[in-house]
Amino acid sequence: MTKPPTASILHHFSNIKDPRINRQKKHELPDIFFITLSAVICGADNWVAVEEFGKAKEDWFTEQLGLTHGIPSHDTLGDVFAVIDTEQFSKCFSRWVADLAQLTKGEVIAIDGKCLRRSIDKASKKAAIHRVTTAWYWDR
């Protein structure tokens, strides 16, 4: 039996393995994804902008996520995204977008991706960083 589509970021990204050391974790990984994706959808294009967006909406994020340590710093955000499995994140992102497309029924969500030049890290075998931008259109 197939599961019904859901727009929940927490649902789609909760299975990503957290490679961080337990004693260094102040923020839950799904919370970091939720804050980051929300910020990027609203136009944030770097880690400082994601942190600023999070702080501007901190009350709302705390209400939604139950944050106990506030909004992650831009350094924490960058560090987390530097160590996660990018292939697993990409698969989760694709499934989330597919569910959004199915749920919108006539609405269009334009998602554009660009590869950031010189962002590949051959030493640690990390793929290049991809930037995602979105635009929402609806037929009403």
N, CA, C and O of each residue as an XYZ file, in Angstrom:
560
protein
N       0.842     -1.176      0.000
C       0.000      0.000      0.000
C       0.889      1.241      0.000
O       1.792      1.362      0.828
N       0.632      2.162     -0.928
C       1.437      3.372     -1.003
C       0.953      4.405      0.000
O      -0.239      4.507      0.293
N       1.894      5.156      0.511
C       1.558      6.197      1.472
C       1.045      7.429      0.721
O       1.515      7.729     -0.376
N       0.089      8.135      1.307
C      -0.384      9.355      0.654
C       0.723     10.413      0.661
O       1.561     10.428      1.563
N       0.727     11.296     -0.340
C       1.765     12.323     -0.384
C       1.646     13.282      0.800
O       0.553     13.532      1.308
N       2.767     13.802      1.217
C       2.786     14.771      2.304
C       3.776     15.888      1.982
O       4.809     15.647      1.358
N       3.461     17.092      2.403
C       4.352     18.235      2.197
C       5.320     18.400      3.361
O       6.122     19.335      3.360
N       5.266     17.525      4.342
C       6.065     17.655      5.551
C       7.565     17.500      5.278
O       8.029     16.445      4.844
N       8.298     18.562      5.541
C       9.750     18.509      5.422
C      10.303     17.525      6.454
O      11.193     16.730      6.152
N       9.771     17.585      7.664
C      10.260     16.695      8.721
C      10.078     15.234      8.333
O      10.952     14.410      8.601
N       8.952     14.906      7.703
C       8.699     13.528      7.263
C       9.722     13.088      6.218
O      10.317     12.017      6.328
N       9.912     13.912      5.226
C      10.769     13.518      4.103
C      12.254     13.456      4.439
O      12.990     12.676      3.835
N      12.704     14.262      5.389
C      14.133     14.343      5.669
C      14.539     13.674      6.980
O      15.700     13.761      7.381
N      13.607     13.014      7.646
C      13.911     12.424      8.959
C      14.767     11.165      8.883
O      15.325     10.746      9.897
N      14.884     10.556      7.715
C      15.655      9.316      7.598
C      17.116      9.538      7.234
O      17.871      8.574      7.108
N      17.522     10.775      7.065
C      18.912     11.041      6.711
C      19.789     10.765      7.931
O      19.521     11.246      9.032
N      20.829      9.989      7.711
C      21.754      9.625      8.790
C      22.487     10.872      9.272
O      22.991     11.660      8.471
N      22.538     11.035     10.580
C      23.224     12.171     11.180
C      24.662     11.762     11.482
O      24.884     10.955     12.384
N      25.644     12.293     10.755
C      27.034     11.882     10.947
C      27.747     12.608     12.097
O      28.922     12.348     12.353
N      27.057     13.498     12.776
C      27.696     14.279     13.837
C      27.940     13.427     15.088
O      27.264     12.422     15.308
N      28.889     13.834     15.881
C      29.183     13.177     17.157
C      28.088     13.571     18.143
O      27.762     14.751     18.271
N      27.523     12.591     18.836
C      26.394     12.836     19.737
C      26.642     13.948     20.748
O      25.750     14.763     20.984
N      27.814     14.005     21.346
C      28.062     15.003     22.385
C      28.132     16.422     21.829
O      28.088     17.388     22.591
N      28.240     16.554     20.520
C      28.329     17.880     19.913
C      27.008     18.353     19.313
O      26.945     19.438     18.736
N      25.970     17.562     19.442
C      24.688     17.908     18.836
C      23.859     18.771     19.775
O      23.483     18.335     20.864
N      23.575     19.998     19.346
C      22.643     20.852     20.092
C      21.318     20.973     19.340
O      20.288     21.297     19.931
N      21.352     20.712     18.049
C      20.179     20.896     17.196
C      19.865     19.591     16.473
O      20.763     18.915     15.970
N      18.587     19.248     16.429
C      18.160     18.037     15.721
C      18.346     18.241     14.217
O      18.073     19.319     13.688
N      18.811     17.199     13.543
C      19.063     17.287     12.106
C      17.808     17.664     11.305
O      17.891     18.539     10.443
N      16.641     17.032     11.560
C      15.440     17.442     10.811
C      15.070     18.914     11.045
O      14.542     19.568     10.146
N      15.344     19.432     12.239
C      15.079     20.850     12.511
C      15.970     21.739     11.646
O      15.519     22.758     11.124
N      17.227     21.350     11.500
C      18.163     22.111     10.660
C      17.676     22.114      9.221
O      17.718     23.148      8.554
N      17.211     20.959      8.733
C      16.696     20.896      7.364
C      15.451     21.764      7.208
O      15.304     22.470      6.211
N      14.563     21.710      8.187
C      13.315     22.488      8.135
C      13.615     23.984      8.083
O      13.055     24.702      7.255
N      14.486     24.448      8.952
C      14.839     25.867      8.986
C      15.525     26.282      7.686
O      15.210     27.328      7.118
N      16.459     25.462      7.221
C      17.211     25.793      6.017
C      16.320     25.828      4.784
O      16.373     26.781      4.006
N      15.506     24.799      4.600
C      14.629     24.779      3.423
C      13.619     25.925      3.463
O      13.323     26.526      2.431
N      13.094     26.226      4.638
C      12.165     27.352      4.767
C      12.849     28.654      4.369
O      12.275     29.467      3.645
N      14.064     28.847      4.838
C      14.812     30.069      4.530
C      15.137     30.173      3.043
O      15.004     31.242      2.447
N      15.562     29.068      2.450
C      15.912     29.080      1.024
C      14.679     29.358      0.167
O      14.757     30.107     -0.807
N      13.557     28.768      0.518
C      12.315     29.023     -0.208
C      11.963     30.509     -0.154
O      11.390     31.059     -1.094
N      12.315     31.146      0.958
C      12.021     32.576      1.138
C      13.151     33.479      0.647
O      13.112     34.690      0.866
N      14.149     32.907     -0.008
C      15.166     33.720     -0.661
C      16.548     33.734     -0.045
O      17.440     34.386     -0.589
N      16.771     33.044      1.066
C      18.114     33.007      1.650
C      19.064     32.294      0.698
O      18.722     31.251      0.141
N      20.251     32.851      0.511
C      21.178     32.245     -0.447
C      22.571     31.984      0.127
O      23.511     31.709     -0.618
N      22.701     32.070      1.462
C      23.952     31.693      2.112
C      23.645     31.375      3.570
O      22.533     31.615      4.041
N      24.626     30.838      4.281
C      24.371     30.378      5.650
C      24.049     31.528      6.598
O      23.239     31.358      7.509
N      24.658     32.682      6.408
C      24.344     33.841      7.252
C      22.891     34.252      7.049
O      22.187     34.555      8.012
N      22.441     34.261      5.792
C      21.045     34.620      5.498
C      20.075     33.603      6.090
O      18.997     33.976      6.554
N      20.443     32.321      6.081
C      19.587     31.291      6.687
C      19.485     31.535      8.191
O      18.394     31.476      8.758
N      20.614     31.808      8.834
C      20.600     32.092     10.271
C      19.758     33.338     10.575
O      18.963     33.333     11.515
N      19.929     34.392      9.791
C      19.164     35.629     10.008
C      17.666     35.390      9.837
O      16.857     35.898     10.613
N      17.306     34.614      8.819
C      15.896     34.273      8.602
C      15.367     33.501      9.804
O      14.284     33.791     10.312
N      16.135     32.520     10.253
C      15.723     31.719     11.408
C      15.511     32.575     12.637
O      14.532     32.394     13.362
N      16.412     33.498     12.879
C      16.285     34.369     14.051
C      15.093     35.308     13.920
O      14.428     35.611     14.910
N      14.821     35.769     12.702
C      13.669     36.648     12.483
C      12.354     35.906     12.738
O      11.361     36.517     13.131
N      12.352     34.617     12.517
C      11.151     33.783     12.690
C      11.313     32.798     13.852
O      10.643     31.766     13.884
N      12.177     33.102     14.781
C      12.520     32.151     15.846
C      11.316     31.706     16.672
O      11.204     30.530     17.019
N      10.419     32.632     16.987
C       9.228     32.250     17.764
C       8.407     31.204     17.022
O       7.950     30.232     17.622
N       8.221     31.397     15.737
C       7.435     30.461     14.930
C       8.142     29.110     14.835
O       7.511     28.066     15.005
N       9.457     29.126     14.562
C      10.206     27.872     14.484
C      10.176     27.133     15.823
O      10.044     25.910     15.857
N      10.299     27.867     16.909
C      10.256     27.242     18.231
C       8.897     26.607     18.479
O       8.808     25.515     19.040
N       7.845     27.288     18.062
C       6.490     26.740     18.208
C       6.309     25.478     17.365
O       5.703     24.509     17.825
N       6.825     25.482     16.148
C       6.674     24.340     15.239
C       7.566     23.162     15.607
O       7.160     22.005     15.494
N       8.791     23.468     16.051
C       9.793     22.423     16.229
C      10.139     22.126     17.686
O      10.770     21.109     17.976
N       9.737     22.993     18.593
C      10.096     22.806     19.991
C      11.584     23.003     20.236
O      12.185     22.275     21.026
N      12.174     23.967     19.573
C      13.610     24.207     19.708
C      13.976     24.507     21.162
O      13.315     25.307     21.824
N      15.019     23.867     21.645
C      15.479     24.131     23.007
C      16.766     24.950     23.015
O      17.104     25.556     24.032
N      17.480     24.975     21.907
C      18.750     25.705     21.831
C      18.706     26.830     20.801
O      19.749     27.291     20.337
N      17.513     27.268     20.447
C      17.386     28.378     19.504
C      17.747     27.992     18.077
O      17.750     26.816     17.712
N      18.044     28.994     17.293
C      18.373     28.812     15.881
C      19.868     28.471     15.760
O      20.701     29.106     16.406
N      20.201     27.482     14.942
C      21.616     27.150     14.741
C      22.370     28.326     14.116
O      21.808     29.094     13.335
N      23.645     28.453     14.471
C      24.477     29.505     13.889
C      24.789     29.177     12.431
O      24.637     28.039     11.987
N      25.224     30.189     11.705
C      25.585     29.945     10.308
C      26.747     28.955     10.213
O      26.825     28.189      9.253
N      27.644     28.964     11.192
C      28.746     27.993     11.187
C      28.220     26.572     11.363
O      28.666     25.652     10.678
N      27.276     26.396     12.279
C      26.679     25.072     12.500
C      25.982     24.598     11.236
O      26.145     23.447     10.831
N      25.208     25.471     10.612
C      24.501     25.103      9.382
C      25.477     24.640      8.311
O      25.290     23.585      7.706
N      26.512     25.426      8.080
C      27.506     25.065      7.069
C      28.215     23.768      7.406
O      28.444     22.936      6.528
N      28.568     23.590      8.680
C      29.254     22.368      9.104
C      28.378     21.135      8.891
O      28.855     20.100      8.427
N      27.094     21.253      9.233
C      26.175     20.118      9.078
C      26.027     19.740      7.607
O      26.115     18.565      7.250
N      25.803     20.731      6.763
C      25.619     20.424      5.346
C      26.914     19.951      4.687
O      26.874     19.321      3.631
N      28.052     20.246      5.296
C      29.328     19.771      4.754
C      29.544     18.284      5.013
O      30.318     17.641      4.303
N      28.863     17.722      6.032
C      29.126     16.324      6.391
C      27.969     15.362      6.097
O      28.143     14.147      6.196
N      26.798     15.884      5.738
C      25.695     14.952      5.470
C      25.915     14.229      4.152
O      26.699     14.669      3.311
N      25.223     13.131      3.985
C      25.270     12.358      2.752
C      24.455     13.111      1.698
O      23.225     13.120      1.746
N      25.148     13.740      0.751
C      24.464     14.580     -0.235
C      23.565     13.771     -1.167
O      22.545     14.272     -1.640
N      23.939     12.537     -1.425
C      23.111     11.688     -2.278
C      21.790     11.361     -1.575
O      20.727     11.391     -2.195
N      21.863     11.052     -0.292
C      20.657     10.759      0.480
C      19.784     12.015      0.583
O      18.562     11.930      0.454
N      20.401     13.170      0.812
C      19.652     14.421      0.882
C      18.955     14.689     -0.453
O      17.792     15.092     -0.479
N      19.657     14.469     -1.542
C      19.093     14.686     -2.871
C      17.872     13.798     -3.120
O      16.873     14.253     -3.677
N      17.956     12.540     -2.709
C      16.821     11.627     -2.867
C      15.622     12.087     -2.038
O      14.488     12.078     -2.516
N      15.882     12.485     -0.800
C      14.794     12.982      0.056
C      14.178     14.245     -0.533
O      12.958     14.414     -0.524
N      15.028     15.125     -1.043
C      14.551     16.363     -1.647
C      13.672     16.062     -2.860
O      12.614     16.669     -3.031
N      14.105     15.137     -3.690
C      13.328     14.765     -4.879
C      11.969     14.186     -4.509
O      10.961     14.505     -5.141
N      11.939     13.340     -3.490
C      10.657     12.772     -3.041
C       9.742     13.849     -2.473
O       8.532     13.823     -2.697
N      10.320     14.797     -1.737
C       9.539     15.898     -1.172
C       8.931     16.748     -2.293
O       7.751     17.095     -2.248
N       9.741     17.073     -3.288
C       9.256     17.872     -4.415
C       8.186     17.106     -5.189
O       7.195     17.699     -5.615
N       8.369     15.804     -5.377
C       7.363     14.996     -6.078
C       6.036     15.010     -5.327
O       4.977     15.127     -5.942
N       6.086     14.892     -4.001
C       4.856     14.958     -3.204
C       4.218     16.343     -3.300
O       2.996     16.455     -3.404
N       5.039     17.401     -3.268
C       4.497     18.762     -3.414
C       3.790     18.926     -4.751
O       2.705     19.504     -4.817
N       4.404     18.418     -5.817
C       3.806     18.523     -7.143
C       2.471     17.789     -7.199
O       1.514     18.267     -7.807
N       2.417     16.634     -6.565
C       1.176     15.856     -6.553
C       0.095     16.558     -5.730
O      -1.082     16.522     -6.090
N       0.488     17.187     -4.641
C      -0.478     17.828     -3.750
C      -1.021     19.152     -4.282
O      -2.115     19.564     -3.896
N      -0.288     19.816     -5.150
C      -0.688     21.166     -5.569
C      -1.823     21.189     -6.590
O      -2.557     22.175     -6.656
N      -1.985     20.156     -7.370
C      -3.113     20.052     -8.317
C      -3.397     21.370     -9.036
O      -4.336     22.083     -8.681
N      -2.604     21.685    -10.024
C      -2.825     22.898    -10.801
C      -1.922     24.046    -10.410
O      -1.785     25.011    -11.162
N      -1.305     23.955     -9.247
C      -0.348     24.975     -8.859
C       1.022     24.543     -9.363
O       1.291     23.352     -9.518
N       1.864     25.501     -9.610
C       3.194     25.202    -10.112
C       4.225     25.687     -9.106
O       4.148     26.808     -8.603
N       5.168     24.842     -8.830
C       6.293     25.220     -7.990
C       7.531     25.101     -8.873
O       7.956     23.997     -9.214
N       8.100     26.239     -9.237
C       9.293     26.233    -10.075
C      10.508     26.087     -9.184
O      10.745     26.911     -8.301
N      11.264     25.053     -9.412
C      12.468     24.811     -8.622
C      13.639     24.765     -9.586
O      13.653     23.980    -10.535
N      14.622     25.618     -9.329
C      15.770     25.748    -10.210
C      17.021     25.414     -9.419
O      17.197     25.892     -8.298
N      17.880     24.607     -9.988
C      19.113     24.255     -9.305
C      20.320     24.671    -10.114
O      20.324     24.599    -11.343
N      21.333     25.102     -9.411
C      22.582     25.480    -10.056
C      23.735     24.884     -9.257
O      23.697     24.836     -8.028
N      24.738     24.441     -9.960
C      25.938     23.920     -9.326
C      26.881     25.099     -9.066
O      27.177     25.872     -9.976
N      27.350     25.232     -7.828
C      28.267     26.322     -7.502
C      29.670     25.978     -7.992
O      30.220     24.927     -7.661
N      30.233     26.874     -8.780
C      31.548     26.644     -9.360
C      32.605     26.489     -8.275
O      32.553     27.148     -7.237
N      33.550     25.619     -8.530
C      34.680     25.356     -7.646
C      34.278     24.884     -6.245
O      35.025     25.089     -5.288
N      33.116     24.262     -6.118
C      32.674     23.814     -4.794
C      32.929     22.327     -4.551
O      32.648     21.821     -3.465
N      33.450     21.639     -5.535
C      33.733     20.216     -5.353
C      34.928     20.063     -4.409
O      35.883     20.836     -4.482
N      34.874     19.083     -3.540
C      35.941     18.825     -2.583
C      36.477     17.429     -2.861
O      35.984     16.445     -2.311
N      37.485     17.350     -3.715
C      38.033     16.057     -4.114
C      38.736     15.350     -2.956
O      38.735     14.121     -2.885
N      39.329     16.118     -2.059
C      40.064     15.519     -0.941
C      39.156     14.674     -0.051
O      39.537     13.586      0.379
N      37.948     15.183      0.223
C      37.027     14.416      1.074
C      35.961     13.699      0.258
O      35.003     13.162      0.813
N      36.130     13.691     -1.062
C      35.220     12.997     -1.984
C      33.788     13.500     -1.864
O      32.840     12.720     -1.947
N      33.635     14.812     -1.667
C      32.307     15.437     -1.601
C      31.976     16.016     -2.961
O      32.823     16.619     -3.620
N      30.727     15.823     -3.375
C      30.266     16.358     -4.649
C      30.165     17.877     -4.565
O      30.226     18.460     -3.483
N      30.012     18.488     -5.697
C      29.851     19.940     -5.760
C      28.570     20.357     -5.044
O      27.622     19.579     -4.936
N      28.559     21.589     -4.559
C      27.398     22.131     -3.866
C      26.398     22.633     -4.904
O      26.766     23.311     -5.864
N      25.146     22.292     -4.697
C      24.080     22.747     -5.584
C      23.187     23.718     -4.838
O      22.830     23.490     -3.682
N      22.832     24.799     -5.503
C      21.950     25.806     -4.918
C      20.567     25.641     -5.540
O      20.435     25.467     -6.752
N      19.558     25.698     -4.710
C      18.184     25.541     -5.180
C      17.422     26.831     -4.925
O      17.477     27.390     -3.830
N      16.711     27.298     -5.943
C      15.826     28.445     -5.778
C      14.425     28.022     -6.189
O      14.249     27.132     -7.021
N      13.438     28.668     -5.600
C      12.060     28.290     -5.888
C      11.218     29.504     -6.190
O      11.546     30.624     -5.799
N      10.129     29.267     -6.893
C       9.110     30.279     -7.128
C       7.775     29.564     -7.150
O       7.663     28.462     -7.687
N       6.774     30.181     -6.576
C       5.454     29.556     -6.472
C       4.475     30.299     -7.370
O       4.417     31.529     -7.349
N       3.716     29.563     -8.148
C       2.668     30.119     -8.986
C       1.415     29.306     -8.765
O       1.488     28.088     -8.605
N       0.306     29.934     -8.755
C      -0.908     29.150     -8.621
C      -1.972     29.682     -9.559
O      -2.018     30.865     -9.896
N      -2.812     28.766     -9.960
C      -3.862     29.050    -10.933
C      -5.178     29.150    -10.166
O      -5.821     28.140     -9.883
N      -5.565     30.365     -9.838
C      -6.793     30.557     -9.049
C      -7.707     31.540     -9.735
O      -8.790     31.833     -9.228
